[in-house]
Structures are given as C-alpha cells and as structure tokens.
C-alpha cells in the first residue's frame, strides 16, 4: 500500500513540476518590453528621421519637455496590429528623439491577451484607472479611450534623464560664462 502511495505521490510531483515549468517557459515578462523597446519598428529614443511612415503634424506644449514635435502615421503605414484596426498613431519627440508613442485601436479583448502574453501580468494604477507595464527604461499603459477604443501609450524614462542632463548642461554653460 505504501508503495502505491509513493508512486502516486511521485507522479503528482512530476505533474506539478511540469505544469510549473511549462508556465514559466511560455510566459513572458516585463523584460520583453525593454527588449522590444517600442511599437512595431518604431523604437524609443531613436531619431524620428529613421521612419518613413511618420510625418510631422505640429509642435505641441508639454509639461515635461520643451519644443515637442508631434508626428503621425502616413496613410498606409501602421494601419493594424494583427487584425486589429489602428485609428490613431502619434509619436512625440524631444530633440528629434522619440520619447512617447500613443496608439488608439479598436477595443478587442485579444489585444489585452496579447500584451499579457508578451509582457506578463500588468500592474494596475488605481489613481489613473489603467493597466501598465513598467521597466527602468519605459512604461506601457493600456487604457480605455472611449466605449469602442483602447489607447496604449509608450513613455521613455531615458528621455527624461536626457532632459535633466540637458538642463544641467545649460546651467553649466551659464556658470562657465561668468
């Protein structure tokens, strides 16, 4: 009798370990967000001139960055994510480098499932009432835009660090000029 219980216990342990490790192998983590570093071929902190599918729209005011230029997708570029329609794509730059990408898509539960598959379980911002994935370099938020649309926003923390360095350099230049 003890032998049968030990065999069953061993089988149960092997089954549990198999489930546990297969879950680890199939699931991605937030590090995948850093590896991808942006949306499709648009990479955070890269130069806006690297992308033929984007065109200048306007200069915008920003609480964080001075002289922000906004770019939008050209007709025929970045129209879908898989089969999900993209309604709007805006790319904001500071010093010609991309620091923010905003994508508005149709509401589709498969989009959220795909994000979870790629980046793991998101965190929830109760104050902002949205889901997000965050690394030391960037953040991707996922939020309702309207009843029928979803908004995703990539934001680069590396560019805020660059802005701080630029501001320090301005102060240094002024101090050196005395």
N, C-alpha and C positions, 0 to 999 in steps of 0.2 A: 504494500500500500504506500509506504514512504517513497519507494522508487517511482511510482506513477506520479505522485505529487511533485517530486523533484523534476521529473521530465516536463510536466505541465508548467511548472514554475520557470524552467529554463526556456521553454517555448514562449511563454508570456514575456519574459525579459528580452528575448531576441526580437519579438514582435514590437515591443515598446521602443527599443533602441532603433529599430529600422524606421519606425514612424518618426521618431525624434530627429534622426539624422537626415532623413529624406526631406523633412520640413525645413531643416537648416540649409540644405543644398539648394532647394527650389526657391526659397525666399531670398529676396534681395535686401539690401539695407540702404540706409541714407548715404553711405559712401558712394553708391551708384549715382546719386545726384551730383556729387563732386566730379565723378569720372565723366559724366555726360556734359556737365558744365554749360547747360543752356537748352534751348528748344531746337530740335532738329539739327540743322547745320549752323545755327546762329549761336555762337559761343560768347559767354560772358567775358567782359574785359577786352574782347578783340576789337579791332578797328572796324567801324561801320562801313568803310570803303571796300571791305572784303566781300560784301554781299550785293550781288546784282539784283536780287529780288526785293530790295528795300529802296524806298525813295524818300527824300526829305519832305516833311509836311509843314513843320513850323518850329519856332523857338517857343519854349514854354517856361513858365515860372515854376521854381521848385524851392521848397523849404530847406532842402539839403544841399543841392548843387547849384552853382552859378552857371549861367549860359548852357542850359539844357536844350538839346536839339532832339526833336521827335521825328522818327521815321515810321513809315507804314509800308505794308506789303504792296508790291506791284500786282496788277491783275495777272492771274495765272500762277502766282507763287504762294506757297503755304496755304492752300485752299482747304486742306483736310488734315486730320490726324487719323490715320487709318481710314475708316469710312465716315468719321465724324466731321461735320462741316465747321470750318473756322469762319466766324463772322468778322472778326477784327483782330489785327495784329499790330501792336505799337511797340517800337523799340526806342528807348530813351538813352541818350549818350551824354557823357561829360568828357570834354577834351577829346572828342571823336571816338571814345571807347564806350562800349555798351555796358550799362550798369543796371538796366531794367528791361524786361520783356513782359508785355501784357498780351494775353491771348483770350479772346472771347469765343466760346464754342457753343454748339447746341448742347442742351442738357441730355446726357446719356450716361446711364449707370456703368457702362463698360469703361468709360474714361477713368472714373474713380478706381475701378478694379485694376485697370492697367497701371495707374500710378502706384497703388499699393503693391502690385506685383513687382514693379521696378524699384521702388524706394522704401518698401516696408510700411509698417503701420504709422500713420501720421500722428502728430500731436494736435491738440485742439486748443485754439485761442478763444477763451470764454469772453474776453473783453471785445475782441473783434468778430466773434461768432464765425470762425472759419477754421479749416484744417490747414496744416502746414508741415513741411519737411524742412529741416534746418541743419546746416553744417557750419563749420567755421568760416567757409568761403561764401556761401549763398543760402538763400531761402526760397522755397517754392510754396506759395499759398494757393489754396483751392477754395473758391467761394461762389455762392450763388450771385449771379449778375442780374437776373430777372427770373420770372417764372419759367422761362423756356431756355435760359442761357446760363453758362458757367464761365467764371473768369479765373484764369490761372496767372499768377504774377511771379516771375523770377526776379530776385534782387541780389546784387553783388555786394557783399561786405568788403571785398578787396578794393572796390572803388571808393568806399567811404574812407578807407585807410589812405588811399592815394590822395583824396581831397584834404585830409588832415595834414599830410606831408606837404602838399602844395601850399596850404595856409601857413605852415611853419616856415617854408622857404620864402614866402612873401615877407614875413616878419623879419627873417634873417637878412633879406635884401635891403629892407628899410634900415635895419640896425647897422648894417655894413656901410650904408651911405652917409651916416653921420660924420 
